[in-house]
């Protein structure tokens, strides 16, 4: 067997010890028999759990066989999950077992099969088979496009009804375009504002519609705003590394923003992986500043905002189930020297983190019921996947998720400099979402213990995207702040002293950012400056390229 094969790597990994407590198994067995007997003694119909939306339609209750199949499935699911939780092994192995059982139970739900789905059967009868025909059309359409439709993608077009904030591309290289947005105020703050979104997705999550656009909101607050629009990698970028993205993108974008505006320092924001990229770039710039004859030379970035970002990868949540030495070695062998991590593979991975909501819900609706999913800008963006260069992806897996080197001073070298986040000394605003399954709230909070400058931490409600994209005009959700600004060691300790505030966290952040932005000056009348001229209207070409 070749030593670089995934089979060899899997076999070479240490096999974990797995045991069950006889007492816990006995307890589960007794509970199962009790609940199963209850199903039979109350008669065949059974009663699905009322809070499970998969079986909430009246058709399930009206069909005795379907109702019983749903109730029996839920009983089996509870028991299997109980067994997964009862495994006596290390925490990571237990999490992997639980994840596998969750995936299997989500796929095996009777709602996913026409033979058992009473609601889909009723719709087929009422429509005289039209829903089945439409479902087949939907299935063929999705097979051709390569992914399950989460929304009616035909209703959206980048630059037409999403990503519509007015601006122009003022710089581009092979990794990114830099967009400058047209001011909406007569005066702007002297320190410009640069946003670095995740390159695992497209930037227009920050500019979906005018009413929920973070970019438009920032521009309207008087900030001269620039945004990195990543190129969707193809074979020509298959050898690009983490260093390339730090040097040729993040640091380059900071420098160009300075040159165009003439500002000595700027304010910057990193979102998700964009925050990890920004933090790394700032550490590289700090190392270079310390190496000069003027150690007190200020960083070109005056303040930083980190939205649902990881710098300390101790707590990575559910994604940790995928990461171990064997997996990372396999990816390094596969694409560490060149290749592409396909966007559709990444998108599928993230969807299966919430399989019922982001996979099987659409399988049932699109194919069994023959429905067209309603228009939803966020889900259109979610389906607009991006590739990653293999070397970039492999470096990221090993140095962050596996070995957590960014928080170990001097343990990793990027762009020729030893990374030490303790040198990134500036005011920072750190935001985390309470129900985030990609960047757990504890992981987001951990940045407060890494960065040395004055820090403000805010927690918002909801998840990775919905928590961030929460405009004040909607007056939705809540956010939590500590009035004393203390940052104890753990998020749990922080939360004990935090106060809930209704509505969006954007207003709090806006006040903080204005305090970092300096005086106001007349807004520019044109895009760019000198050699940096408008290349094309926003949102530019790069964001429109589809993952091949």
Protein Blocks (a to p, Z undefined) as FASTA:
>chain_A
ZZkbfklmmmmpccddddddfklmmmmmmmmmmmmmmmmmnojnopadfklmklmpmklm
mmmklmmmmmmmmmmmmmmmmmmmmpccdfklmmmmmmmmmmmmmmmpmklpmklmmklm
mmmmmnnommmmmmmmmmmmmmmnopacfbdfklpcehilgokbgcddfbdcfkbccddd
ddfbfbdcfbdcdddddfkbcfklmmmbfklcfklmmmmnopacdddddddddfklmmcc
fklmmmmmmmmmmmmmmmmnopabdcdddehjlmmmmmmmmmmmmmmmmmmmblklccfb
fbdcdehiafblkbgojmlmmgcfklmmmmmmmmmngccddfklmmmmmmmmmmmlmmmm
mmmmmmmnopacdddfklmmmmmccdddfklmmmmmmmmmmnommlmghkaceehiacdf
klmgcdddddddfklcklgfklmmmmmmmpmbdcdddddehifklmmmocfklopajddd
dfklpacfblklmmmmpccdehjfklmmmmmmmmmnopaddddfbecehjlccfbdcebj
mlmpccZZ
